[in-house]
Amino acid sequence: MFSHAKKILITGGAGFVGSAVIRYIIEYTQHHVINVDKLTYAANLQSLAMVSNSERYVFEQIDICNQQELERVFQQYQPDAVIHLAAESHVDTSIMNPAVFIENNIIGTFTLLEVSRYYWCNLSEERKHNFRFIHVSTDEVYGDLGCTKQRFTEATPYSPSSPYSASKASSDHLVAAWHRTYNLPTIITHSTNNYGPFQHAEKLIPSVISKGLAGKPISIYGSGLQIRDWIYVEDNAKALYTILVNGKIGEIYNIGANNEYTNLDVVQIICSILDKLIPKHPHGIKQYQNLIQFMTDRPGHDFRYAIDSSKIQTQLGWKPQERFESGLRKTILWYLNNIGIQG
């Protein structure tokens, strides 16, 4: 399929993961990218500054719920593939304001699927055969592993806990149905927690870094013993591209890095790295971990997520390259050098 340069339409390309995917494609391949993003609060065009002048990159500020504008973009640029990353993703916000998650994650995905389907149906047989629609989802659709030692596999039943994960589960079902009913060549991916440069300040790791540097309290939900699996964003970007090129139509691929840590562990590791990087603590604190405080847990808080990524590793040959602590150190150094850039 990808023996020569293709046009790849990426939704949500100004977001954290989307921008990493675009940077990877422009830097390491000959493909062209059409970035479709409506530029919500979480978008950051500075994350694409290094590729924005490339003749193989174009940006369209569009809401994926706008069917007419989507149809224009498809007809104008004639993409060979879609990587759908556009989504509202903050769990706390979904609890306070679920309506925007229903609109963007469900209605937006439906609109994109329909525009893609009509476009795909009118392609030549060769281009129709080679077309791909990659739907990027989350491990949170599987729900809570609790205190078990199990990991999420591609066969794990869906059991979403929050309005966010429920909206993503809904969009997954739409994508699967469009493949089953209309034969649209779709693939679904489930990634674990991402971290790295350019992540929005509302997320755990950049929030802890920025609060620590500002000498502000670092708040942790409940006991902080909730467990998450972490993957460096560049590893995830490579995985998504690998799936685009070599993934099997109709399949689901879980993407993880076997880095399970409690939220408290993550915060303490960040504080320890900051202690080493900035030994003269600002704001009169002795150690950054002295800023840690615990707060009332959020409603429906899942205890543990963990991904079994053996399928993508054995079938497609992808493996994560970055260890958690080395990736975390890279991330912290980036924020120290670019503290005003994120989010």
DRENPALUM-545197 format. One record per residue (C-alpha): x, y, z; residue in one letter. Coordinates in steps of 0.001 Angstrom, whole numbers, plus 500000, padded with zeros to 6 digits. Each point is the difference from the previous one (the first is absolute). Example, Ala and Ser with C-alpha at 12.3 -4.5 7.8 and 13.67 -1.06 7.14 Angstrom:
BEGIN
<xx:512300 | yy:495500 | zz:507800 | residuo:A>;
<xx:501370 | yy:503440 | zz:499340 | residuo:S>;
//
This chain:
BEGIN
<xx:500000 | yy:500000 | zz:500000 | residuo:M>;
<xx:502710 | yy:502485 | zz:500985 | residuo:F>;
<xx:502620 | yy:499179 | zz:497398 | residuo:S>;
<xx:499952 | yy:503635 | zz:498876 | residuo:H>;
<xx:498938 | yy:503357 | zz:501458 | residuo:A>;
<xx:496389 | yy:500177 | zz:501199 | residuo:K>;
<xx:497718 | yy:502728 | zz:501350 | residuo:K>;
<xx:498998 | yy:499394 | zz:503614 | residuo:I>;
<xx:497192 | yy:502008 | zz:501577 | residuo:L>;
<xx:500466 | yy:500302 | zz:503770 | residuo:I>;
<xx:497251 | yy:501363 | zz:502238 | residuo:T>;
<xx:501070 | yy:501637 | zz:503242 | residuo:G>;
<xx:503487 | yy:500518 | zz:498631 | residuo:G>;
<xx:500649 | yy:503043 | zz:502194 | residuo:A>;
<xx:499401 | yy:497925 | zz:503120 | residuo:G>;
<xx:502604 | yy:498234 | zz:502095 | residuo:F>;
<xx:500032 | yy:496574 | zz:498308 | residuo:V>;
<xx:498894 | yy:501290 | zz:496602 | residuo:G>;
<xx:502885 | yy:502447 | zz:499759 | residuo:S>;
<xx:502466 | yy:497228 | zz:500909 | residuo:A>;
<xx:498585 | yy:497838 | zz:497195 | residuo:V>;
<xx:500305 | yy:502860 | zz:497522 | residuo:I>;
<xx:503557 | yy:500802 | zz:501040 | residuo:R>;
<xx:500936 | yy:496343 | zz:499561 | residuo:Y>;
<xx:498423 | yy:499687 | zz:496547 | residuo:I>;
<xx:501516 | yy:503217 | zz:498658 | residuo:I>;
<xx:503459 | yy:499262 | zz:501431 | residuo:E>;
<xx:500312 | yy:496296 | zz:499235 | residuo:Y>;
<xx:497827 | yy:499360 | zz:496919 | residuo:T>;
<xx:499222 | yy:501592 | zz:496642 | residuo:Q>;
<xx:496251 | yy:500172 | zz:500596 | residuo:H>;
<xx:497879 | yy:503147 | zz:499955 | residuo:H>;
<xx:497869 | yy:501005 | zz:502991 | residuo:V>;
<xx:496704 | yy:501898 | zz:500103 | residuo:I>;
<xx:499497 | yy:501135 | zz:503586 | residuo:N>;
<xx:496329 | yy:500583 | zz:500870 | residuo:V>;
<xx:499542 | yy:501603 | zz:503421 | residuo:D>;
<xx:497473 | yy:502501 | zz:501348 | residuo:K>;
<xx:502563 | yy:501340 | zz:502508 | residuo:L>;
<xx:498327 | yy:499514 | zz:503349 | residuo:T>;
<xx:501686 | yy:501075 | zz:503236 | residuo:Y>;
<xx:502137 | yy:496830 | zz:499955 | residuo:A>;
<xx:501409 | yy:500593 | zz:496507 | residuo:A>;
<xx:503476 | yy:501442 | zz:499564 | residuo:N>;
<xx:501267 | yy:500976 | zz:496561 | residuo:L>;
<xx:503449 | yy:500659 | zz:501470 | residuo:Q>;
<xx:500351 | yy:496230 | zz:500315 | residuo:S>;
<xx:500060 | yy:499983 | zz:496171 | residuo:L>;
<xx:502350 | yy:502935 | zz:499492 | residuo:A>;
<xx:502803 | yy:497728 | zz:498755 | residuo:M>;
<xx:497824 | yy:498592 | zz:497184 | residuo:V>;
<xx:497685 | yy:502907 | zz:499205 | residuo:S>;
<xx:502187 | yy:501236 | zz:497127 | residuo:N>;
<xx:500226 | yy:496599 | zz:498349 | residuo:S>;
<xx:498515 | yy:499814 | zz:496508 | residuo:E>;
<xx:498554 | yy:496631 | zz:501085 | residuo:R>;
<xx:497921 | yy:501521 | zz:502817 | residuo:Y>;
<xx:496760 | yy:501992 | zz:499903 | residuo:V>;
<xx:497703 | yy:501163 | zz:502799 | residuo:F>;
<xx:496220 | yy:500413 | zz:499847 | residuo:E>;
<xx:498205 | yy:501487 | zz:503011 | residuo:Q>;
<xx:496793 | yy:497954 | zz:499925 | residuo:I>;
<xx:497581 | yy:498486 | zz:502499 | residuo:D>;
<xx:499468 | yy:496325 | zz:499110 | residuo:I>;
<xx:496298 | yy:500469 | zz:500763 | residuo:C>;
<xx:499830 | yy:502323 | zz:496972 | residuo:N>;
<xx:499084 | yy:497571 | zz:497222 | residuo:Q>;
<xx:500124 | yy:502550 | zz:497192 | residuo:Q>;
<xx:503508 | yy:501149 | zz:500842 | residuo:E>;
<xx:501209 | yy:496426 | zz:500438 | residuo:L>;
<xx:498633 | yy:499107 | zz:496559 | residuo:E>;
<xx:501844 | yy:502982 | zz:498521 | residuo:R>;
<xx:503289 | yy:498908 | zz:501563 | residuo:V>;
<xx:499628 | yy:496411 | zz:498768 | residuo:F>;
<xx:499218 | yy:501139 | zz:496474 | residuo:Q>;
<xx:502741 | yy:502630 | zz:499946 | residuo:Q>;
<xx:502857 | yy:497863 | zz:501367 | residuo:Y>;
<xx:498912 | yy:496471 | zz:499009 | residuo:Q>;
<xx:501507 | yy:498151 | zz:503008 | residuo:P>;
<xx:501113 | yy:496370 | zz:499796 | residuo:D>;
<xx:499502 | yy:499405 | zz:503724 | residuo:A>;
<xx:498489 | yy:501502 | zz:503131 | residuo:V>;
<xx:501434 | yy:499910 | zz:503522 | residuo:I>;
<xx:497211 | yy:501169 | zz:502296 | residuo:H>;
<xx:501392 | yy:501495 | zz:503218 | residuo:L>;
<xx:497669 | yy:502961 | zz:500570 | residuo:A>;
<xx:498278 | yy:499564 | zz:503367 | residuo:A>;
<xx:499258 | yy:501603 | zz:503328 | residuo:E>;
<xx:502089 | yy:498018 | zz:502464 | residuo:S>;
<xx:500041 | yy:501456 | zz:503517 | residuo:H>;
<xx:498076 | yy:497775 | zz:502426 | residuo:V>;
<xx:499343 | yy:502712 | zz:502610 | residuo:D>;
<xx:498553 | yy:502291 | zz:497342 | residuo:T>;
<xx:497801 | yy:497196 | zz:498694 | residuo:S>;
<xx:498509 | yy:499585 | zz:503475 | residuo:I>;
<xx:499222 | yy:503707 | zz:500270 | residuo:M>;
<xx:498908 | yy:500546 | zz:496384 | residuo:N>;
<xx:499174 | yy:496729 | zz:498205 | residuo:P>;
<xx:498055 | yy:501634 | zz:497146 | residuo:A>;
<xx:503115 | yy:501183 | zz:498159 | residuo:V>;
<xx:501396 | yy:496431 | zz:500121 | residuo:F>;
<xx:496816 | yy:498600 | zz:498469 | residuo:I>;
<xx:500119 | yy:502625 | zz:497266 | residuo:E>;
<xx:503678 | yy:499802 | zz:499076 | residuo:N>;
<xx:500843 | yy:496348 | zz:500681 | residuo:N>;
<xx:496780 | yy:498356 | zz:498802 | residuo:I>;
<xx:498334 | yy:502388 | zz:497531 | residuo:I>;
<xx:503402 | yy:501111 | zz:498695 | residuo:G>;
<xx:501087 | yy:496406 | zz:499369 | residuo:T>;
<xx:496661 | yy:499196 | zz:498345 | residuo:F>;
<xx:500353 | yy:503006 | zz:497686 | residuo:T>;
<xx:503577 | yy:499080 | zz:499081 | residuo:L>;
<xx:498999 | yy:496389 | zz:499338 | residuo:L>;
<xx:497184 | yy:501045 | zz:497669 | residuo:E>;
<xx:502150 | yy:502456 | zz:498067 | residuo:V>;
<xx:502755 | yy:497385 | zz:499763 | residuo:S>;
<xx:497548 | yy:497337 | zz:498853 | residuo:R>;
<xx:498508 | yy:502050 | zz:497176 | residuo:Y>;
<xx:503474 | yy:501117 | zz:498926 | residuo:Y>;
<xx:501357 | yy:496435 | zz:500134 | residuo:W>;
<xx:497068 | yy:498589 | zz:497985 | residuo:C>;
<xx:500869 | yy:502306 | zz:497102 | residuo:N>;
<xx:503701 | yy:499185 | zz:499825 | residuo:L>;
<xx:501503 | yy:497871 | zz:497248 | residuo:S>;
<xx:500179 | yy:496306 | zz:500854 | residuo:E>;
<xx:503754 | yy:500177 | zz:500667 | residuo:E>;
<xx:499753 | yy:503035 | zz:502283 | residuo:R>;
<xx:496923 | yy:498560 | zz:501667 | residuo:K>;
<xx:501915 | yy:496792 | zz:500755 | residuo:H>;
<xx:502940 | yy:501901 | zz:501507 | residuo:N>;
<xx:497987 | yy:502509 | zz:502067 | residuo:F>;
<xx:500234 | yy:499800 | zz:503816 | residuo:R>;
<xx:498058 | yy:501603 | zz:502868 | residuo:F>;
<xx:501930 | yy:499770 | zz:503303 | residuo:I>;
<xx:497882 | yy:500832 | zz:503045 | residuo:H>;
<xx:502142 | yy:500904 | zz:503023 | residuo:V>;
<xx:498319 | yy:499123 | zz:503288 | residuo:S>;
<xx:500958 | yy:499374 | zz:503619 | residuo:T>;
<xx:500487 | yy:497140 | zz:502437 | residuo:D>;
<xx:497422 | yy:501689 | zz:502222 | residuo:E>;
<xx:497169 | yy:498487 | zz:497937 | residuo:V>;
<xx:500775 | yy:496683 | zz:501724 | residuo:Y>;
<xx:499243 | yy:501393 | zz:503447 | residuo:G>;
<xx:501688 | yy:499032 | zz:503257 | residuo:D>;
<xx:502314 | yy:497024 | zz:500561 | residuo:L>;
<xx:499739 | yy:500508 | zz:503756 | residuo:G>;
<xx:502565 | yy:498075 | zz:502037 | residuo:C>;
<xx:500367 | yy:497157 | zz:497510 | residuo:T>;
<xx:503250 | yy:499192 | zz:498204 | residuo:K>;
<xx:498259 | yy:499845 | zz:496637 | residuo:Q>;
<xx:500689 | yy:502301 | zz:497071 | residuo:R>;
<xx:497661 | yy:501345 | zz:497360 | residuo:F>;
<xx:500094 | yy:497962 | zz:496800 | residuo:T>;
<xx:498252 | yy:500746 | zz:496733 | residuo:E>;
<xx:497258 | yy:497549 | zz:501096 | residuo:A>;
<xx:499310 | yy:501688 | zz:503352 | residuo:T>;
<xx:496308 | yy:501007 | zz:500249 | residuo:P>;
<xx:499237 | yy:503712 | zz:500096 | residuo:Y>;
<xx:499011 | yy:501422 | zz:503390 | residuo:S>;
<xx:500572 | yy:503790 | zz:499957 | residuo:P>;
<xx:499767 | yy:501904 | zz:503275 | residuo:S>;
<xx:500018 | yy:503717 | zz:499120 | residuo:S>;
<xx:498132 | yy:502117 | zz:497449 | residuo:P>;
<xx:503335 | yy:500297 | zz:498165 | residuo:Y>;
<xx:500639 | yy:496268 | zz:499741 | residuo:S>;
<xx:496324 | yy:499355 | zz:499189 | residuo:A>;
<xx:500185 | yy:502474 | zz:497121 | residuo:S>;
<xx:503154 | yy:498331 | zz:498678 | residuo:K>;
<xx:498424 | yy:496552 | zz:500340 | residuo:A>;
<xx:497027 | yy:501297 | zz:498027 | residuo:S>;
<xx:502256 | yy:501298 | zz:497245 | residuo:S>;
<xx:501813 | yy:496635 | zz:499908 | residuo:D>;
<xx:496679 | yy:498227 | zz:499452 | residuo:H>;
<xx:499114 | yy:502382 | zz:497182 | residuo:L>;
<xx:503315 | yy:499315 | zz:498269 | residuo:V>;
<xx:499576 | yy:496232 | zz:500376 | residuo:A>;
<xx:496432 | yy:500211 | zz:498670 | residuo:A>;
<xx:501052 | yy:502046 | zz:496951 | residuo:W>;
<xx:502532 | yy:497287 | zz:499205 | residuo:H>;
<xx:497513 | yy:497160 | zz:500512 | residuo:R>;
<xx:497066 | yy:501641 | zz:498195 | residuo:T>;
<xx:501669 | yy:502069 | zz:497287 | residuo:Y>;
<xx:503409 | yy:498235 | zz:499714 | residuo:N>;
<xx:501801 | yy:503272 | zz:500715 | residuo:L>;
<xx:503641 | yy:498921 | zz:500562 | residuo:P>;
<xx:500393 | yy:500967 | zz:503650 | residuo:T>;
<xx:502453 | yy:499105 | zz:502770 | residuo:I>;
<xx:499540 | yy:500890 | zz:503687 | residuo:I>;
<xx:502861 | yy:500687 | zz:502403 | residuo:T>;
<xx:500002 | yy:500264 | zz:503791 | residuo:H>;
<xx:502919 | yy:501884 | zz:501500 | residuo:S>;
<xx:500912 | yy:500232 | zz:503644 | residuo:T>;
<xx:500914 | yy:503260 | zz:501790 | residuo:N>;
<xx:502325 | yy:502134 | zz:497881 | residuo:N>;
<xx:502607 | yy:502426 | zz:501305 | residuo:Y>;
<xx:502717 | yy:502166 | zz:498451 | residuo:G>;
<xx:500714 | yy:503489 | zz:498643 | residuo:P>;
<xx:497112 | yy:502318 | zz:499044 | residuo:F>;
<xx:497373 | yy:498303 | zz:502175 | residuo:Q>;
<xx:497321 | yy:502382 | zz:501272 | residuo:H>;
<xx:500492 | yy:501326 | zz:503522 | residuo:A>;
<xx:496718 | yy:498454 | zz:501243 | residuo:E>;
<xx:501443 | yy:496457 | zz:499811 | residuo:K>;
<xx:501701 | yy:498371 | zz:502984 | residuo:L>;
<xx:503700 | yy:500121 | zz:499054 | residuo:I>;
<xx:500203 | yy:503582 | zz:498629 | residuo:P>;
<xx:497728 | yy:501165 | zz:502824 | residuo:S>;
<xx:502348 | yy:498556 | zz:502630 | residuo:V>;
<xx:503053 | yy:501512 | zz:498279 | residuo:I>;
<xx:498488 | yy:503475 | zz:499697 | residuo:S>;
<xx:498604 | yy:500014 | zz:503551 | residuo:K>;
<xx:503281 | yy:498770 | zz:501421 | residuo:G>;
<xx:501974 | yy:502712 | zz:498231 | residuo:L>;
<xx:497502 | yy:502611 | zz:501190 | residuo:A>;
<xx:500127 | yy:498740 | zz:503586 | residuo:G>;
<xx:496258 | yy:499286 | zz:499960 | residuo:K>;
<xx:498262 | yy:497040 | zz:501669 | residuo:P>;
<xx:500106 | yy:496795 | zz:497948 | residuo:I>;
<xx:496574 | yy:498429 | zz:500484 | residuo:S>;
<xx:499443 | yy:496244 | zz:499636 | residuo:I>;
<xx:496591 | yy:498342 | zz:499899 | residuo:Y>;
<xx:499168 | yy:497649 | zz:502877 | residuo:G>;
<xx:502970 | yy:497981 | zz:501247 | residuo:S>;
<xx:501893 | yy:500339 | zz:496718 | residuo:G>;
<xx:500217 | yy:496221 | zz:499689 | residuo:L>;
<xx:498125 | yy:499829 | zz:496696 | residuo:Q>;
<xx:502164 | yy:498225 | zz:497427 | residuo:I>;
<xx:500564 | yy:501105 | zz:496411 | residuo:R>;
<xx:502120 | yy:498679 | zz:497139 | residuo:D>;
<xx:502112 | yy:502712 | zz:498329 | residuo:W>;
<xx:501395 | yy:500322 | zz:496476 | residuo:I>;
<xx:502281 | yy:502693 | zz:498590 | residuo:Y>;
<xx:498076 | yy:501897 | zz:497337 | residuo:V>;
<xx:502599 | yy:499442 | zz:497275 | residuo:E>;
<xx:499752 | yy:496237 | zz:500513 | residuo:D>;
<xx:496240 | yy:500271 | zz:499613 | residuo:N>;
<xx:500396 | yy:502070 | zz:496819 | residuo:A>;
<xx:502236 | yy:497298 | zz:498500 | residuo:K>;
<xx:497470 | yy:497342 | zz:500998 | residuo:A>;
<xx:497153 | yy:501846 | zz:498288 | residuo:L>;
<xx:502022 | yy:500407 | zz:496820 | residuo:Y>;
<xx:500959 | yy:496300 | zz:500106 | residuo:T>;
<xx:496309 | yy:499110 | zz:500266 | residuo:I>;
<xx:499141 | yy:502312 | zz:497115 | residuo:L>;
<xx:502567 | yy:498337 | zz:497749 | residuo:V>;
<xx:499803 | yy:496368 | zz:501112 | residuo:N>;
<xx:496850 | yy:499593 | zz:502097 | residuo:G>;
<xx:497259 | yy:497615 | zz:498928 | residuo:K>;
<xx:496625 | yy:501487 | zz:499068 | residuo:I>;
<xx:497270 | yy:499384 | zz:502567 | residuo:G>;
<xx:502464 | yy:499285 | zz:502806 | residuo:E>;
<xx:500554 | yy:501641 | zz:503389 | residuo:I>;
<xx:503532 | yy:500680 | zz:501286 | residuo:Y>;
<xx:500855 | yy:500872 | zz:503597 | residuo:N>;
<xx:503036 | yy:502276 | zz:500473 | residuo:I>;
<xx:501825 | yy:499999 | zz:503335 | residuo:G>;
<xx:503506 | yy:499983 | zz:501436 | residuo:A>;
<xx:499706 | yy:497880 | zz:503167 | residuo:N>;
<xx:500773 | yy:502972 | zz:502227 | residuo:N>;
<xx:497564 | yy:499596 | zz:502888 | residuo:E>;
<xx:500303 | yy:502571 | zz:502768 | residuo:Y>;
<xx:497667 | yy:501379 | zz:502630 | residuo:T>;
<xx:499143 | yy:503672 | zz:499646 | residuo:N>;
<xx:501900 | yy:500610 | zz:503233 | residuo:L>;
<xx:503061 | yy:498205 | zz:498543 | residuo:D>;
<xx:499894 | yy:502221 | zz:496915 | residuo:V>;
<xx:499770 | yy:503180 | zz:502067 | residuo:V>;
<xx:502835 | yy:498918 | zz:502301 | residuo:Q>;
<xx:502253 | yy:499069 | zz:497057 | residuo:I>;
<xx:499400 | yy:503433 | zz:498456 | residuo:I>;
<xx:500794 | yy:501679 | zz:503321 | residuo:C>;
<xx:503195 | yy:497942 | zz:500321 | residuo:S>;
<xx:501153 | yy:500966 | zz:496488 | residuo:I>;
<xx:499223 | yy:503668 | zz:500716 | residuo:L>;
<xx:502038 | yy:499755 | zz:503224 | residuo:D>;
<xx:502997 | yy:498879 | zz:497932 | residuo:K>;
<xx:499526 | yy:502466 | zz:497155 | residuo:L>;
<xx:499249 | yy:503013 | zz:502231 | residuo:I>;
<xx:501636 | yy:499285 | zz:503384 | residuo:P>;
<xx:499576 | yy:503606 | zz:501142 | residuo:K>;
<xx:496274 | yy:499866 | zz:500551 | residuo:H>;
<xx:498060 | yy:503169 | zz:499307 | residuo:P>;
<xx:497227 | yy:501183 | zz:502312 | residuo:H>;
<xx:501817 | yy:498778 | zz:503137 | residuo:G>;
<xx:499074 | yy:496327 | zz:499730 | residuo:I>;
<xx:502472 | yy:497290 | zz:501051 | residuo:K>;
<xx:498757 | yy:497341 | zz:497573 | residuo:Q>;
<xx:497420 | yy:500149 | zz:497245 | residuo:Y>;
<xx:498111 | yy:497079 | zz:501516 | residuo:Q>;
<xx:499195 | yy:502243 | zz:502970 | residuo:N>;
<xx:497486 | yy:501659 | zz:497672 | residuo:L>;
<xx:497974 | yy:496797 | zz:499663 | residuo:I>;
<xx:496524 | yy:500028 | zz:501504 | residuo:Q>;
<xx:497040 | yy:497645 | zz:499685 | residuo:F>;
<xx:496486 | yy:500979 | zz:498995 | residuo:M>;
<xx:496583 | yy:498343 | zz:499840 | residuo:T>;
<xx:499923 | yy:497358 | zz:497288 | residuo:D>;
<xx:498055 | yy:500741 | zz:496824 | residuo:R>;
<xx:496747 | yy:498131 | zz:499227 | residuo:P>;
<xx:500357 | yy:496647 | zz:498227 | residuo:G>;
<xx:503800 | yy:500057 | zz:500178 | residuo:H>;
<xx:501386 | yy:496790 | zz:498447 | residuo:D>;
<xx:502670 | yy:498313 | zz:502117 | residuo:F>;
<xx:502213 | yy:498365 | zz:497378 | residuo:R>;
<xx:500636 | yy:499996 | zz:496262 | residuo:Y>;
<xx:502570 | yy:497722 | zz:498366 | residuo:A>;
<xx:500452 | yy:499148 | zz:496322 | residuo:I>;
<xx:501057 | yy:496690 | zz:498485 | residuo:D>;
<xx:501697 | yy:501159 | zz:496794 | residuo:S>;
<xx:501291 | yy:496579 | zz:498934 | residuo:S>;
<xx:497796 | yy:500005 | zz:496878 | residuo:K>;
<xx:501588 | yy:503068 | zz:498378 | residuo:I>;
<xx:503443 | yy:498832 | zz:501099 | residuo:Q>;
<xx:499736 | yy:496472 | zz:498603 | residuo:T>;
<xx:497905 | yy:500729 | zz:496901 | residuo:Q>;
<xx:501362 | yy:503395 | zz:498918 | residuo:L>;
<xx:503463 | yy:500040 | zz:501561 | residuo:G>;
<xx:499551 | yy:503206 | zz:502006 | residuo:W>;
<xx:501562 | yy:500399 | zz:503443 | residuo:K>;
<xx:500255 | yy:503031 | zz:502304 | residuo:P>;
<xx:503497 | yy:501486 | zz:500124 | residuo:Q>;
<xx:499863 | yy:502439 | zz:502924 | residuo:E>;
<xx:500277 | yy:498927 | zz:503641 | residuo:R>;
<xx:497648 | yy:501864 | zz:502324 | residuo:F>;
<xx:502550 | yy:501784 | zz:502170 | residuo:E>;
<xx:502195 | yy:501037 | zz:497036 | residuo:S>;
<xx:496938 | yy:501221 | zz:498124 | residuo:G>;
<xx:498810 | yy:501844 | zz:503088 | residuo:L>;
<xx:503382 | yy:501684 | zz:500359 | residuo:R>;
<xx:499864 | yy:501086 | zz:496325 | residuo:K>;
<xx:496514 | yy:501336 | zz:500577 | residuo:T>;
<xx:500984 | yy:501985 | zz:503086 | residuo:I>;
<xx:503032 | yy:501476 | zz:498248 | residuo:L>;
<xx:497773 | yy:501046 | zz:497118 | residuo:W>;
<xx:497586 | yy:501767 | zz:502359 | residuo:Y>;
<xx:502869 | yy:501705 | zz:501776 | residuo:L>;
<xx:501135 | yy:501402 | zz:496665 | residuo:N>;
<xx:496521 | yy:500765 | zz:498663 | residuo:N>;
<xx:497899 | yy:500711 | zz:503061 | residuo:I>;
<xx:497946 | yy:502637 | zz:498216 | residuo:G>;
<xx:499303 | yy:497922 | zz:496883 | residuo:I>;
<xx:497701 | yy:497172 | zz:501114 | residuo:Q>;
<xx:496223 | yy:500247 | zz:499954 | residuo:G>;
//
